[in-house]
């Protein structure tokens, strides 16, 4: 409990620091910063972008999930994997592919398209999971009562899948709200780019803190909304795993497969091909060299270290959440999830101030950067570890204790081996997220510390698209592992849903 409390305090530190900084500047200064026309413009543009991307991702994600799960398609498992692959493409890499192909294309709608294609799996995957647990007996009963396929879908299938899909759409909103690289590359000003610009100028850190606090407040509201509509964990008896219920004929099947292929190609294949073509035909690569080996080594090293730290720090909270109930445990877990609601620029800005105030020697050190990664990606590790620990039967632990083993030995010999696959999956998710993190790395990295993400950013800022192209390809390859993990998890859930589905 004490260790979990310390973890929760660390997760809350950036938000507390921002509140303290804004309060210390006085109500008049905060009101002046919030009421600036510039701040209002950034807020309106950010909310418009977030709402548009979320709505499009919701509609497209439900359609893709329905096609993949409820329609009879050849190579069904391959389509499930294909729909997970857009998670491998960082949004700023997708935006860079557009800019490298069409240098004059920028603005709101290109950004909406890029963000929608990169984030639609956040809706598609939970919708597919929900459809896989749908009791087909309900569909059969509705059809025998004379309802057509469209009416059955609207009245039976859609209400079943909508809560999970809406929760995914709110995650899309959170992603769009906090994204920095894609808006910056496509020249769309949002609250995130505004905070980074104010931090970089260094003229008024109180203004930057106030804007960051506004961004954090909107993000926290998104997370609160996601938690309110998140599907409750229940156990329901289903029929055999949800069977593809619709036969579309050759023409309909071909059209459905074409639509799925187009979305996958636009999300994954286009960035890879565009970057590959740019590498082959670029005449600027030689004049702007990039140390790919050095950046790759730095990325792998910091990602592995940050993931290890996040997993270790998450264990106390994960154990409590998996084995104990009560308001205190719930509160500690909720506070530990704050990193899920705080964009990278917000955490980085707060840690800059905290390090300068209390640990001046740590400023622009790897230690502060690791702290930022830990806070930002702690929720990913907690979620994976908590689920893995909860799946280990408590009876096994009790049996071990009755045989004379102490709690520590029981944990090492019984609980940890059973939970290790899930914990390692969380490690992979965190390591991949760290490799792609851009704003926090830009703001906190030590001098000379270059990752793949920062190298891509620096090269695109110079217009050296040929030098940036191989970095973008490497970043996409780095994201394939977690995408395949999620596809495997969905397939396992589909095959077991016929027995007892959560």
C-alpha positions as CSV (number, residue, x, y, z in Angstrom):
1,X,0.0,0.0,0.0
2,X,2.9,2.4,0.8
3,X,4.6,1.6,-2.4
4,X,1.4,2.1,-4.4
5,X,0.9,5.4,-2.6
6,X,4.4,6.6,-3.6
7,X,3.7,5.6,-7.2
8,X,0.4,7.5,-7.2
9,X,2.1,10.6,-5.8
10,X,4.7,10.5,-8.5
11,X,2.0,10.1,-11.2
12,X,0.1,13.1,-9.7
13,X,3.2,15.3,-9.3
14,X,3.1,17.0,-12.8
15,X,-0.6,18.0,-12.4
16,X,0.0,19.3,-8.9
17,X,3.0,21.2,-10.1
18,X,1.0,22.9,-12.9
19,X,-1.7,23.8,-10.4
20,X,0.8,25.3,-8.0
21,X,2.6,27.2,-10.8
22,X,-0.6,28.7,-12.1
23,X,-1.9,29.6,-8.6
24,X,1.5,31.1,-7.8
25,X,1.2,33.4,-10.7
26,X,-2.0,34.9,-9.4
27,X,-5.6,34.7,-10.6
28,X,-5.2,37.8,-12.7
29,X,-2.3,36.4,-14.7
30,X,-4.1,33.0,-15.2
31,X,-7.3,34.7,-16.3
32,X,-5.3,36.9,-18.7
33,X,-3.6,33.9,-20.2
34,X,-6.9,31.9,-20.5
35,X,-8.8,34.9,-22.0
36,X,-6.3,35.7,-24.7
37,X,-7.8,35.5,-28.2
38,X,-4.9,33.3,-29.1
39,X,-5.7,30.7,-26.4
40,X,-9.4,30.7,-27.4
41,X,-8.4,30.1,-31.1
42,X,-6.2,27.2,-30.1
43,X,-8.9,25.7,-27.9
44,X,-11.6,25.9,-30.6
45,X,-9.3,24.4,-33.2
46,X,-8.2,21.6,-30.8
47,X,-11.8,20.8,-29.9
48,X,-12.9,20.8,-33.5
49,X,-10.1,18.5,-34.5
50,X,-10.7,16.2,-31.6
51,X,-14.5,16.0,-32.2
52,X,-14.1,15.4,-36.0
53,X,-11.5,12.7,-35.7
54,X,-13.4,10.9,-33.0
55,X,-16.7,10.9,-35.0
56,X,-15.0,9.7,-38.1
57,X,-13.1,7.0,-36.3
58,X,-16.2,5.8,-34.5
59,X,-18.2,5.4,-37.7
60,X,-15.3,3.9,-39.7
61,X,-14.3,1.6,-36.8
62,X,-17.7,0.1,-36.3
63,X,-18.1,-0.5,-40.1
64,X,-14.7,-2.2,-40.2
65,X,-15.4,-4.3,-37.2
66,X,-18.8,-5.4,-38.6
67,X,-17.2,-6.4,-41.9
68,X,-14.4,-8.4,-40.2
69,X,-16.6,-10.2,-37.7
70,X,-20.2,-10.4,-39.0
71,X,-19.5,-11.0,-42.7
72,X,-18.2,-14.3,-44.2
73,X,-14.8,-13.4,-45.7
74,X,-12.0,-15.6,-47.0
75,X,-8.8,-15.2,-45.0
76,X,-10.7,-13.9,-42.0
77,X,-7.8,-14.1,-39.6
78,X,-5.5,-12.2,-42.0
79,X,-8.1,-9.4,-42.1
80,X,-8.1,-9.2,-38.3
81,X,-4.3,-8.8,-38.3
82,X,-4.6,-6.2,-41.1
83,X,-7.0,-4.1,-39.0
84,X,-4.5,-4.1,-36.1
85,X,-1.6,-2.9,-38.2
86,X,-2.4,0.8,-38.3
87,X,-1.3,0.9,-34.7
88,X,2.2,0.4,-36.0
89,X,2.2,3.8,-37.7
90,X,2.9,6.8,-35.5
91,X,0.7,9.7,-36.6
92,X,3.7,12.0,-37.2
93,X,5.2,9.3,-39.5
94,X,1.9,9.2,-41.4
95,X,1.8,13.0,-41.6
96,X,5.5,13.0,-42.8
97,X,4.6,10.5,-45.6
98,X,1.9,12.9,-46.8
99,X,4.3,15.8,-46.7
100,X,7.0,13.9,-48.4
101,X,4.7,12.9,-51.2
102,X,2.7,16.2,-51.6
103,X,4.8,19.0,-50.0
104,X,2.0,21.6,-50.5
105,X,-0.7,19.5,-48.7
106,X,-1.3,20.6,-45.2
107,X,-4.1,22.0,-43.0
108,X,-7.1,20.7,-41.0
109,X,-8.6,18.1,-43.3
110,X,-5.3,16.3,-44.2
111,X,-4.6,16.2,-40.5
112,X,-8.1,14.7,-39.8
113,X,-7.5,12.0,-42.4
114,X,-4.0,11.1,-41.0
115,X,-5.2,11.0,-37.4
116,X,-8.4,9.0,-38.3
117,X,-6.4,6.4,-40.2
118,X,-3.8,6.0,-37.4
119,X,-6.3,5.9,-34.5
120,X,-9.3,3.9,-36.0
121,X,-8.0,0.6,-34.4
122,X,-8.8,2.1,-31.0
123,X,-12.5,1.8,-32.1
124,X,-12.2,-1.2,-34.4
125,X,-10.5,-3.6,-31.8
126,X,-12.9,-3.2,-28.9
127,X,-15.8,-3.3,-31.4
128,X,-14.5,-6.5,-32.8
129,X,-14.1,-8.0,-29.3
130,X,-17.7,-7.0,-28.5
131,X,-19.1,-8.5,-31.7
132,X,-17.2,-11.7,-31.0
133,X,-19.2,-12.2,-27.7
134,X,-22.6,-11.4,-29.3
135,X,-25.1,-14.1,-28.6
136,X,-26.2,-15.1,-32.1
137,X,-29.4,-16.5,-30.6
138,X,-30.6,-12.9,-30.2
139,X,-30.0,-12.3,-33.8
140,X,-31.8,-15.5,-34.8
141,X,-34.8,-14.6,-32.6
142,X,-35.1,-11.1,-34.1
143,X,-35.0,-12.6,-37.7
144,X,-37.7,-15.2,-36.9
145,X,-39.9,-12.3,-35.7
146,X,-39.8,-10.8,-39.1
147,X,-37.1,-8.1,-38.8
148,X,-34.8,-7.5,-41.8
149,X,-31.0,-7.6,-41.6
150,X,-30.7,-3.8,-41.4
151,X,-33.3,-3.5,-38.6
152,X,-31.7,-6.4,-36.7
153,X,-28.3,-4.7,-37.0
154,X,-29.7,-1.4,-35.7
155,X,-31.8,-2.8,-32.9
156,X,-29.7,-5.8,-31.7
157,X,-26.1,-5.7,-33.0
158,X,-25.3,-2.0,-32.8
159,X,-26.5,-1.6,-29.1
160,X,-24.3,-4.5,-28.1
161,X,-21.2,-3.0,-29.8
162,X,-21.7,0.7,-29.2
163,X,-20.5,1.0,-25.6
164,X,-17.1,-0.6,-26.4
165,X,-16.8,1.4,-29.6
166,X,-17.7,4.7,-27.9
167,X,-15.1,4.0,-25.2
168,X,-12.6,3.5,-28.0
169,X,-13.7,6.8,-29.6
170,X,-12.9,8.6,-26.4
171,X,-9.4,7.1,-26.5
172,X,-9.2,8.5,-30.1
173,X,-10.2,11.9,-28.7
174,X,-7.5,11.7,-26.1
175,X,-4.9,10.8,-28.8
176,X,-6.0,13.6,-31.1
177,X,-6.0,16.0,-28.2
178,X,-2.5,15.3,-27.1
179,X,-0.8,14.7,-30.5
180,X,2.0,17.0,-31.3
181,X,4.0,15.7,-34.3
182,X,1.3,15.4,-36.9
183,X,-0.3,18.8,-36.3
184,X,3.2,20.4,-36.3
185,X,4.2,18.7,-39.6
186,X,0.9,19.5,-41.3
187,X,0.9,23.1,-39.9
188,X,-2.2,23.0,-37.8
189,X,-1.9,24.9,-34.5
190,X,-3.4,23.2,-31.5
191,X,-3.1,23.6,-27.7
192,X,-0.3,21.0,-27.8
193,X,1.8,22.9,-30.4
194,X,1.0,26.1,-28.5
195,X,2.4,24.8,-25.3
196,X,5.6,23.5,-27.0
197,X,6.0,26.9,-28.8
198,X,5.6,28.8,-25.5
199,X,8.1,26.5,-23.8
200,X,10.6,26.8,-26.7
201,X,10.5,30.6,-26.7
202,X,11.1,30.7,-22.9
203,X,9.6,34.2,-22.5
204,X,6.6,33.3,-20.3
205,X,6.6,29.9,-18.6
206,X,3.5,30.9,-16.6
207,X,1.6,31.3,-19.8
208,X,2.9,27.9,-21.0
209,X,1.8,26.4,-17.7
210,X,-1.6,27.9,-17.9
211,X,-2.1,26.6,-21.4
212,X,-0.8,23.2,-20.4
213,X,-3.3,23.2,-17.5
214,X,-6.1,23.9,-19.9
215,X,-5.0,21.1,-22.2
216,X,-4.7,18.8,-19.2
217,X,-8.3,19.7,-18.0
218,X,-9.7,18.8,-21.4
219,X,-7.8,15.6,-21.4
220,X,-8.9,14.6,-17.9
221,X,-12.5,15.3,-19.0
222,X,-12.0,12.8,-21.9
223,X,-10.6,10.2,-19.6
224,X,-13.5,10.7,-17.1
225,X,-15.9,10.3,-20.0
226,X,-14.2,7.1,-21.1
227,X,-14.4,5.6,-17.6
228,X,-18.1,6.5,-17.3
229,X,-19.1,4.6,-20.5
230,X,-16.5,1.9,-20.3
231,X,-18.3,-1.5,-20.6
232,X,-18.5,-3.2,-17.3
233,X,-16.7,-6.5,-16.9
234,X,-19.4,-9.2,-16.8
235,X,-19.4,-12.9,-17.6
236,X,-22.1,-14.0,-20.0
237,X,-22.9,-17.3,-21.5
238,X,-22.8,-17.2,-25.3
239,X,-23.3,-19.6,-28.1
240,X,-20.4,-20.8,-30.2
241,X,-18.0,-18.0,-31.0
242,X,-19.8,-15.3,-32.9
243,X,-20.3,-16.7,-36.4
244,X,-20.1,-14.7,-39.5
245,X,-23.9,-14.1,-40.0
246,X,-24.0,-12.5,-43.4
247,X,-23.4,-14.0,-46.8
248,X,-23.0,-11.1,-49.4
249,X,-22.3,-13.1,-52.5
250,X,-19.3,-12.7,-54.8
251,X,-19.9,-9.1,-55.6
252,X,-20.6,-8.0,-52.0
253,X,-17.7,-10.0,-50.6
254,X,-15.4,-8.5,-53.2
255,X,-16.6,-5.0,-52.4
256,X,-16.2,-5.6,-48.6
257,X,-12.7,-7.0,-49.1
258,X,-11.8,-4.1,-51.3
259,X,-12.9,-1.6,-48.7
260,X,-10.9,-3.3,-46.0
261,X,-7.9,-3.4,-48.3
262,X,-8.2,0.3,-49.1
263,X,-8.2,1.3,-45.4
264,X,-5.3,-1.0,-44.6
265,X,-3.3,0.3,-47.6
266,X,-4.0,3.9,-46.8
267,X,-3.1,3.4,-43.2
268,X,0.0,1.2,-43.5
269,X,1.1,0.5,-47.0
270,X,1.0,4.1,-48.3
271,X,3.4,5.4,-45.6
272,X,5.8,2.5,-46.2
273,X,5.8,2.9,-50.0
274,X,5.9,6.7,-49.9
275,X,8.9,6.6,-47.6
276,X,10.6,3.9,-49.6
277,X,10.2,5.9,-52.8
278,X,11.5,9.0,-51.1
279,X,14.6,7.2,-50.0
280,X,15.3,5.8,-53.5
281,X,14.8,9.1,-55.4
282,X,16.1,11.6,-52.9
283,X,19.1,13.7,-53.8
284,X,19.3,15.3,-50.3
285,X,20.2,12.3,-48.3
286,X,23.9,12.6,-48.8
287,X,24.0,16.2,-47.9
288,X,22.0,15.6,-44.7
289,X,23.3,12.3,-43.2
290,X,21.7,10.7,-40.3
291,X,23.3,8.3,-37.8
292,X,20.7,5.6,-38.1
293,X,22.7,3.1,-36.0
294,X,23.3,5.6,-33.2
295,X,19.7,6.7,-33.1
296,X,18.5,3.1,-33.2
297,X,20.8,2.1,-30.4
298,X,19.7,5.0,-28.3
299,X,16.0,4.3,-29.0
300,X,16.3,0.6,-28.1
301,X,18.3,1.3,-25.0
302,X,16.1,4.0,-23.5
303,X,12.9,2.0,-24.5
304,X,14.0,-1.2,-22.8
305,X,15.1,0.7,-19.7
306,X,12.0,2.8,-19.5
307,X,9.7,-0.2,-20.0
308,X,11.6,-2.1,-17.3
309,X,11.2,0.9,-14.9
310,X,7.5,1.2,-15.7
311,X,6.8,-2.5,-15.2
312,X,8.6,-2.5,-11.8
313,X,6.9,0.7,-10.6
314,X,3.5,-0.6,-11.8
315,X,3.7,-3.9,-9.8
316,X,2.5,-2.5,-6.4
317,X,-0.5,-0.8,-7.9
318,X,-1.2,-3.8,-10.1
319,X,-1.1,-6.3,-7.2
320,X,-3.4,-4.2,-5.1
321,X,-5.9,-3.7,-8.0
322,X,-5.9,-7.4,-8.8
323,X,-6.2,-8.8,-5.3
324,X,-7.9,-6.2,-3.1
325,X,-11.0,-4.0,-3.2
326,X,-12.0,-0.8,-1.5
327,X,-12.1,3.0,-2.0
328,X,-8.4,3.5,-1.0
329,X,-7.2,0.9,-3.6
330,X,-9.6,2.3,-6.2
331,X,-8.3,5.8,-5.5
332,X,-4.7,4.9,-5.8
333,X,-5.3,3.1,-9.0
334,X,-7.2,6.0,-10.5
335,X,-4.5,8.5,-9.5
336,X,-1.9,6.3,-11.1
337,X,-3.8,6.4,-14.3
338,X,-3.3,10.2,-14.5
339,X,-0.5,9.7,-17.0
340,X,-3.2,8.4,-19.4
341,X,-4.8,11.8,-19.3
342,X,-1.7,14.1,-19.5
343,X,-0.2,14.8,-22.9
344,X,3.5,14.5,-23.2
345,X,4.1,18.2,-23.4
346,X,2.2,18.7,-20.2
347,X,4.2,16.1,-18.3
348,X,7.5,17.4,-19.8
349,X,6.8,21.0,-18.9
350,X,5.9,20.1,-15.3
351,X,9.1,18.0,-14.9
352,X,11.2,20.8,-16.3
353,X,10.0,23.1,-13.5
354,X,10.2,20.4,-10.8
355,X,13.8,19.4,-11.7
356,X,14.9,23.0,-11.8
357,X,13.3,23.7,-8.4
358,X,14.4,20.6,-6.5
359,X,17.1,18.8,-8.5
360,X,18.9,21.4,-10.7
361,X,21.6,18.9,-11.6
362,X,19.1,16.5,-13.0
363,X,17.7,18.9,-15.6
364,X,18.2,17.6,-19.1
365,X,19.4,14.3,-17.8
366,X,18.3,10.8,-18.7
367,X,16.8,10.5,-15.1
368,X,14.2,13.1,-15.8
369,X,13.4,11.7,-19.2
370,X,12.9,8.3,-17.6
371,X,10.6,9.8,-15.0
372,X,8.5,11.4,-17.8
373,X,8.2,8.0,-19.7
374,X,7.3,6.3,-16.4
375,X,4.4,8.7,-15.7
376,X,3.2,8.7,-19.3
377,X,3.2,5.0,-19.8
378,X,2.5,3.7,-16.3
379,X,-1.2,3.1,-17.2
380,X,-0.2,0.7,-20.0
381,X,1.9,-1.4,-17.6
382,X,-0.7,-1.3,-14.8
383,X,-3.4,-2.5,-17.2
384,X,-1.4,-5.4,-18.5
385,X,0.0,-6.5,-15.2
386,X,-3.2,-6.2,-13.3
387,X,-5.1,-8.3,-15.8
388,X,-2.3,-10.9,-15.8
389,X,-2.1,-11.1,-12.0
390,X,-5.9,-11.3,-11.7
391,X,-5.9,-14.4,-14.0
392,X,-3.7,-16.4,-11.6
393,X,-6.2,-18.3,-9.3
394,X,-6.0,-17.2,-5.7
395,X,-6.4,-20.8,-4.7
396,X,-2.9,-21.6,-6.0
397,X,-1.4,-18.9,-3.8
398,X,-3.4,-20.1,-0.8
399,X,-2.2,-23.7,-1.4
400,X,1.4,-22.5,-1.6
401,X,1.0,-20.7,1.7
402,X,-0.5,-23.8,3.4
403,X,2.6,-25.7,2.3
404,X,4.8,-23.4,4.2
405,X,5.9,-20.9,1.7
406,X,6.0,-17.2,2.7
407,X,4.3,-14.5,0.7
408,X,7.5,-13.4,-1.1
409,X,8.4,-17.0,-2.1
410,X,4.7,-17.6,-3.2
411,X,4.8,-14.6,-5.3
412,X,8.1,-15.6,-7.0
413,X,7.2,-19.3,-7.5
414,X,3.5,-19.2,-8.1
415,X,2.1,-15.8,-9.1
416,X,4.9,-14.4,-11.1
417,X,5.3,-17.4,-13.5
418,X,1.6,-17.4,-14.2
419,X,1.4,-13.6,-14.7
420,X,4.7,-13.3,-16.6
421,X,3.3,-13.5,-20.2
422,X,0.9,-10.6,-19.5
423,X,3.5,-8.6,-17.8
424,X,5.9,-9.1,-20.7
425,X,3.2,-8.0,-23.1
426,X,2.8,-4.8,-21.1
427,X,6.6,-4.4,-21.3
428,X,6.5,-4.6,-25.1
429,X,3.6,-2.1,-25.3
430,X,5.5,0.4,-23.1
431,X,8.8,-0.1,-24.9
432,X,7.1,0.6,-28.3
433,X,5.3,3.6,-27.0
434,X,8.6,5.0,-25.6
435,X,10.3,4.5,-29.0
436,X,7.6,6.6,-30.7
437,X,7.2,9.3,-28.0
438,X,8.1,12.7,-29.5
439,X,7.2,15.9,-27.5
440,X,8.4,14.7,-24.1
441,X,11.7,13.5,-25.6
442,X,12.2,16.8,-27.5
443,X,11.7,18.8,-24.3
444,X,13.6,16.7,-21.8
445,X,16.4,14.9,-23.7
446,X,20.0,15.5,-22.7
447,X,22.2,17.3,-25.2
448,X,23.3,14.9,-27.9
449,X,20.6,12.4,-27.0
450,X,18.9,11.5,-30.3
451,X,16.2,8.9,-30.8
452,X,14.6,7.8,-34.0
453,X,11.6,10.1,-33.2
454,X,13.8,13.2,-32.5
455,X,15.9,12.5,-35.6
456,X,12.9,12.3,-37.8
457,X,11.6,15.5,-36.3
458,X,14.9,17.4,-36.8
459,X,15.2,16.2,-40.4
460,X,11.7,17.1,-41.4
461,X,12.1,20.5,-39.8
462,X,15.1,21.0,-42.2
463,X,13.1,19.7,-45.1
464,X,15.5,16.8,-45.5
465,X,12.9,14.2,-46.4
466,X,15.3,11.8,-47.9
467,X,17.2,11.5,-44.6
468,X,14.0,11.2,-42.6
469,X,12.5,8.5,-44.8
470,X,14.5,5.5,-43.4
471,X,13.8,6.7,-39.9
472,X,10.1,6.6,-40.6
473,X,10.3,3.1,-41.9
474,X,12.1,1.9,-38.8
475,X,9.5,3.5,-36.5
476,X,6.7,1.7,-38.4
477,X,8.6,-1.6,-38.1
478,X,9.0,-1.0,-34.4
479,X,5.2,-0.7,-34.0
480,X,4.4,-4.1,-35.7
481,X,5.1,-6.2,-32.6
482,X,2.4,-4.7,-30.3
483,X,-0.1,-4.7,-33.2
484,X,0.5,-8.4,-33.7
485,X,0.1,-9.0,-30.0
486,X,-3.3,-7.3,-30.0
487,X,-4.3,-9.3,-33.0
488,X,-3.3,-12.5,-31.3
489,X,-5.3,-11.5,-28.2
490,X,-8.4,-10.8,-30.3
491,X,-8.1,-14.1,-32.0
492,X,-7.7,-15.9,-28.7
493,X,-10.8,-14.1,-27.3
494,X,-12.8,-15.1,-30.4
495,X,-11.9,-18.8,-30.1
496,X,-12.8,-18.9,-26.4
497,X,-15.9,-16.8,-26.5
498,X,-18.1,-19.8,-27.0
499,X,-17.3,-21.1,-23.5
500,X,-17.3,-18.1,-21.1
501,X,-16.6,-14.6,-22.4
502,X,-15.7,-11.6,-20.2
